[in-house]
Amino acid sequence: MSDPTSPFGMDPDALRDAPLFRELQRVMASSSGPVNWELAKQVAIATAVEAGADPDPTDADREGLVQAVRVAELHVAGFTGLEPPGDVIDVQAVRRAGWVLANVEGLRGLLEPAAARMGEALGRAMRDQLPEEAGAMGGLLTQLGPLLQGTQVGQVLGFLAQRVLGQYDVAVPRADGGALLFVVPNLAAFERDWSLDPTEFRTLVALHEVTHRFEFARDWARPRFVELVDDFLSTLTIDVDRIQERLATIDPADPESFQRALAGEDDDGMFGAVLDDEQRLKLGRIQAFMAAAEGYADHVMHAVGATLLSTFAQIDEAMRRHREDERADPVFERLLGVDMKREQYATGRAFCDAVVELTNESALARMWDGPDALPSLPELDEPRLWLARTV
């Protein structure tokens, strides 16, 4: 089905005549913006149901989680010394599908600008690096972009919905911080699989969620994170050779060939990025922000949980084993092109533990005084550098 004379090894006439392509054109015509969000929602829910039954939470689930959050708020405030957020948080017990719907909206403000930036970078790469006769295919790829990015977003959110316990398992500052979500079917399955006490386990999860809420309630936290991501994406360079290789494998009569070629099944997302020294520096700033945020939440959760919960050791072991197969964060790697390994989160936790050993919790909490107080990647590896600069 390929045409060796075409810049991408494809015959444009074959695409126009293929029923699949005509259907894709219809779907694309219904989309506006860089991501087809309706498609993302449908793909995510379809993927989420693969985990099994997704029953509605009970009133007892809701009441228990509200109580767990209120307990966690008192302990996190007392332990960290951070000023609590000024509002009373709405605690929601949700199904997997409910988590998907909330995060399609909650992450939209972050992912859509990122998708737009990637589309712009792709367009520049097409204009600057491909021959003029490839223009028609570049236009096709631009049209396909929202559909492909919608599929990619849906796959990632659906996969996460099968596993996440709370809202901040995706530890991103949200524009709408008006609720804390807990995915009850996943909590119940985890408790059942590891024979855990539900009240104690949900209290530990609440400690993690509430700590992130305290962090991201700083008025500078979300603007700073968005700034870092936008700065990284603004100078993104696309690997055009890789795009050509993928497109050359498309068979217009084979729907799965579109999925394999364009949606991407590897960890770095739809299109590969070419990182120079400047890009690596920008990437490092994002990595440091996320490692510090997740490391601090883990530090507080473990420190408070160890004194508050009688079954903490059992729960901690279960969660450690649960995380062993999580090599990377799919939201950052597949949707933002940001290399974020779980080991970097562990480095953030080790940094927090080390700072407290050298000083105290109050000194560590100063990392949330402002964007300049957060540790850099070198400081995460060597906490004394951060202490010398800030304390």
C-alpha positions in Angstrom: 0.0 0.0 0.0 3.0 2.3 0.1 4.3 4.5 -2.7 8.1 4.7 -2.7 8.0 8.0 -4.6 6.0 9.7 -1.9 8.0 11.6 0.8 6.4 9.3 3.4 6.2 6.1 1.4 2.4 6.6 1.1 0.0 7.1 -1.8 -2.3 10.1 -1.0 -4.9 8.8 -3.5 -5.1 5.6 -1.5 -5.8 7.6 1.6 -8.6 9.6 0.0 -10.3 6.5 -1.2 -10.0 4.5 2.0 -13.2 4.2 4.0 -11.2 4.4 7.2 -9.7 7.7 6.2 -13.1 9.1 5.2 -14.4 8.2 8.7 -11.3 9.8 10.3 -12.1 13.0 8.3 -15.6 13.0 9.7 -14.4 12.6 13.3 -11.7 15.3 12.8 -14.2 17.7 11.4 -16.1 17.5 14.7 -13.0 18.5 16.7 -11.7 22.0 17.6 -8.5 22.7 19.4 -5.3 20.6 19.6 -7.0 17.6 21.5 -10.2 15.8 20.7 -11.5 15.7 24.3 -14.6 13.8 23.6 -12.6 11.0 22.0 -10.1 11.2 24.9 -13.0 10.8 27.4 -14.5 7.8 25.5 -11.2 6.0 25.1 -10.3 6.6 28.8 -13.6 5.2 30.1 -13.4 2.2 27.7 -9.8 1.5 29.0 -10.7 2.0 32.6 -13.5 -0.6 32.6 -10.9 -3.3 31.7 -10.0 -3.3 35.4 -13.4 -4.9 36.2 -16.4 -3.9 38.1 -16.8 -0.1 38.8 -19.6 0.1 41.4 -20.8 3.4 42.9 -19.3 4.2 46.3 -21.5 3.8 49.3 -22.5 6.4 51.9 -20.2 4.6 54.3 -17.3 5.0 51.8 -18.0 8.8 51.6 -18.3 9.3 55.3 -15.2 7.3 56.1 -13.1 9.3 53.5 -14.3 12.6 54.8 -13.3 11.6 58.3 -9.9 10.4 57.0 -9.3 13.7 55.3 -10.2 15.8 58.4 -7.8 13.7 60.5 -5.1 14.1 57.9 -5.5 17.9 57.7 -5.0 18.2 61.4 -1.9 16.0 61.4 -0.3 17.5 58.3 -0.8 21.1 59.5 0.7 20.2 62.9 3.6 18.2 61.5 4.7 20.5 58.7 3.9 23.9 60.1 2.5 24.9 56.6 -0.4 27.2 56.6 -3.5 25.2 55.7 -5.5 26.3 52.6 -8.2 28.8 53.4 -11.2 26.8 52.0 -12.9 23.6 53.3 -12.2 20.9 50.8 -14.9 18.9 49.2 -14.1 15.2 49.6 -15.5 13.0 46.8 -15.7 9.2 46.7 -15.8 8.3 43.0 -15.8 5.4 40.5 -13.0 4.9 38.0 -15.2 6.6 35.4 -15.7 9.5 37.7 -12.0 10.0 38.1 -11.6 10.0 34.3 -14.3 12.6 33.8 -12.8 14.8 36.5 -9.3 14.6 35.2 -10.3 15.1 31.6 -11.4 18.5 32.8 -8.8 19.0 35.6 -5.8 18.3 33.4 -7.1 20.0 30.3 -5.6 23.3 31.2 -2.1 21.7 31.4 -2.4 19.2 28.5 -4.1 21.4 25.9 -1.4 24.1 25.8 1.2 21.3 25.7 -0.6 19.7 22.8 -0.8 23.0 21.0 2.9 23.6 21.5 3.7 20.2 20.1 1.5 20.9 17.1 3.3 24.2 16.5 6.7 22.6 16.8 5.6 19.9 14.4 4.4 22.5 11.9 7.7 24.3 12.1 9.6 21.1 11.6 7.4 20.3 8.6 8.0 23.7 7.0 11.7 23.9 7.7 12.9 20.4 7.1 10.6 18.6 4.7 10.6 19.0 0.9 7.8 21.1 -0.7 6.1 18.1 -2.2 5.5 16.8 1.4 3.2 19.7 2.1 -0.1 17.8 1.5 1.0 15.1 3.9 2.0 17.7 6.5 -1.5 19.1 6.2 -2.9 15.6 6.8 -0.8 15.2 9.9 -2.0 18.6 11.2 -5.6 17.5 10.7 -4.9 14.2 12.4 -3.3 15.8 15.4 -6.3 16.4 17.6 -7.6 12.9 17.0 -4.3 11.3 17.7 -3.6 13.4 20.8 -7.2 12.6 22.0 -6.5 8.9 21.7 -3.1 9.3 23.5 -4.7 11.2 26.4 -7.5 8.7 26.6 -5.2 5.7 26.7 -3.0 7.2 29.5 -6.0 8.4 31.6 -7.7 5.1 31.2 -4.6 3.2 32.3 -4.2 5.4 35.3 -7.9 5.1 36.3 -7.3 1.3 36.7 -4.6 2.0 39.4 -4.9 5.5 41.0 -6.1 5.8 44.6 -6.6 9.5 44.8 -6.5 12.7 42.9 -2.8 13.5 43.4 -1.5 10.2 42.2 -1.1 12.5 39.2 0.8 15.1 41.3 0.1 18.2 39.3 -1.1 21.5 40.6 -4.7 22.0 39.3 -6.5 25.1 38.3 -9.6 23.9 40.1 -8.5 22.7 43.5 -12.1 22.5 44.9 -12.3 18.8 45.6 -10.2 15.8 46.7 -11.1 12.6 44.7 -10.7 9.1 46.0 -11.2 6.1 43.7 -13.2 3.7 45.9 -13.1 0.6 43.6 -9.3 0.8 43.5 -9.0 1.4 47.2 -11.2 -1.6 48.0 -9.3 -3.8 45.6 -6.0 -2.8 47.1 -7.3 -3.5 50.6 -8.7 -6.8 49.6 -5.5 -7.9 47.7 -3.2 -7.0 50.6 -5.6 -7.8 53.5 -5.4 -4.2 54.9 -7.5 -2.4 57.4 -9.6 -0.1 55.3 -9.8 2.7 57.9 -6.0 2.8 58.4 -5.2 2.4 54.7 -7.6 5.2 53.6 -6.2 7.5 56.3 -2.6 6.9 54.9 -3.8 7.7 51.4 -5.5 10.8 52.8 -2.2 12.0 54.3 -0.6 11.8 50.9 -3.5 13.7 49.2 -3.7 16.4 51.9 0.0 17.0 51.8 -0.1 17.7 48.1 -3.1 19.9 48.7 -1.1 22.0 51.2 1.9 22.2 48.7 -0.1 23.2 45.7 -2.3 25.7 47.7 0.7 28.1 47.6 -0.4 30.8 45.2 2.8 30.5 43.2 2.9 26.7 42.8 0.7 26.2 39.8 1.8 29.3 37.8 5.4 28.2 38.4 4.7 24.7 37.2 2.9 25.9 34.1 5.7 28.3 33.4 8.3 25.5 33.5 6.3 23.2 31.2 5.5 26.0 28.8 9.2 27.1 28.7 10.2 23.5 27.9 7.7 23.0 25.1 8.3 26.5 23.6 11.6 25.4 22.1 10.7 21.8 21.5 12.3 20.2 18.4 10.6 17.3 16.7 12.4 14.3 15.3 11.1 14.5 11.7 13.0 11.4 10.6 11.1 9.4 13.1 7.8 10.9 11.9 8.7 9.8 8.4 9.5 6.3 9.5 6.2 5.9 11.3 4.1 7.3 8.6 5.7 5.0 6.0 4.2 2.0 7.9 0.6 3.2 7.5 -1.7 1.0 5.4 -4.9 2.9 4.7 -6.9 -0.3 4.7 -5.6 -1.3 8.2 -7.0 0.7 11.1 -4.4 -0.7 13.5 -1.6 0.6 11.4 -2.7 4.2 12.2 -2.7 3.3 15.9 0.7 1.7 15.8 2.3 4.4 13.7 0.9 7.6 15.1 -0.5 7.0 18.6 2.7 5.4 19.7 3.2 2.6 22.2 6.6 3.6 23.5 7.2 5.7 26.6 8.1 8.9 24.9 4.8 9.6 23.3 3.6 10.3 19.8 6.7 12.0 18.5 10.3 12.0 19.7 11.8 15.2 20.9 15.4 16.2 20.2 17.0 17.6 23.3 20.0 20.0 23.3 21.7 21.3 26.3 19.2 24.1 26.8 16.3 21.7 26.6 17.9 19.4 29.1 18.3 22.3 31.5 14.6 23.2 31.1 13.7 19.6 31.5 15.7 19.4 34.7 13.7 22.2 36.3 10.4 20.3 35.7 12.0 17.2 37.1 13.2 19.0 40.2 9.7 20.5 40.8 8.0 17.2 40.5 10.6 15.2 42.5 10.4 17.8 45.3 6.6 17.8 45.4 6.2 14.0 45.4 9.2 13.5 47.7 7.8 15.9 50.3 4.3 14.2 50.2 5.9 10.8 50.6 8.1 12.1 53.5 5.1 13.5 55.4 2.9 10.5 54.7 5.5 8.1 56.0 6.5 10.2 59.0 3.0 10.9 60.2 1.6 7.4 59.2 4.3 5.7 61.2 3.2 7.3 64.4 -0.5 7.5 63.7 -1.4 4.0 62.3 -0.9 0.7 64.1 -0.7 -1.2 60.8 1.6 1.2 59.0 4.4 -1.3 58.4 2.0 -3.7 56.6 0.5 -0.9 54.5 3.9 0.6 53.7 5.2 -2.8 52.5 2.1 -3.3 50.3 2.5 0.1 48.7 6.2 -0.4 48.1 5.5 -3.6 46.2 2.6 -2.0 44.3 5.0 0.7 43.0 7.8 -1.7 41.9 6.4 -2.1 38.4 5.9 1.7 37.9 9.1 2.7 36.1 7.8 6.0 34.8 5.1 8.5 35.1 2.9 8.1 31.9 1.3 11.6 32.1 4.7 13.3 31.9 6.5 10.9 29.6 3.7 10.1 27.1 1.7 13.3 27.1 4.2 16.0 27.9 7.4 14.4 26.6 9.0 14.9 30.0 11.3 12.1 31.2 10.1 11.5 34.7 11.3 8.3 36.3 10.0 6.9 39.6 13.6 6.9 40.8 13.5 10.7 40.7 10.5 10.7 43.1 12.6 8.5 45.4 15.4 11.0 45.2 13.0 13.7 46.3 11.9 11.6 49.3 15.6 10.9 50.3 16.3 14.6 50.0 13.5 15.4 52.5 14.6 12.7 54.9 18.2 13.9 54.8 17.3 17.6 55.4 15.2 16.7 58.5 18.1 14.5 59.8 20.4 17.5 59.4 18.0 20.1 60.7 14.2 19.8 61.4 10.8 19.8 59.8 10.5 23.5 59.9 13.7 24.0 57.9 12.4 21.5 55.3 9.0 23.2 55.0 10.9 26.3 53.8 11.1 24.7 50.4 7.5 25.9 50.0 8.2 29.5 50.8 8.4 30.4 47.1 9.6 29.1 43.7 13.2 30.0 44.3 13.2 28.0 47.5 12.5 24.7 45.8 15.6 22.5 45.4 17.3 22.1 42.0 18.3 18.7 40.7 21.9 19.0 42.0 20.5 20.1 45.4 18.2 17.1 45.5 21.3 14.9 45.2 23.2 16.9 47.8 20.9 18.4 50.4 23.7 20.3 52.0 23.9 22.5 48.9 20.2 23.5 49.4 20.7 24.1 53.1 23.6 26.3 52.5 21.5 28.4 50.0 18.3 28.6 52.0 18.7 28.1 55.7 
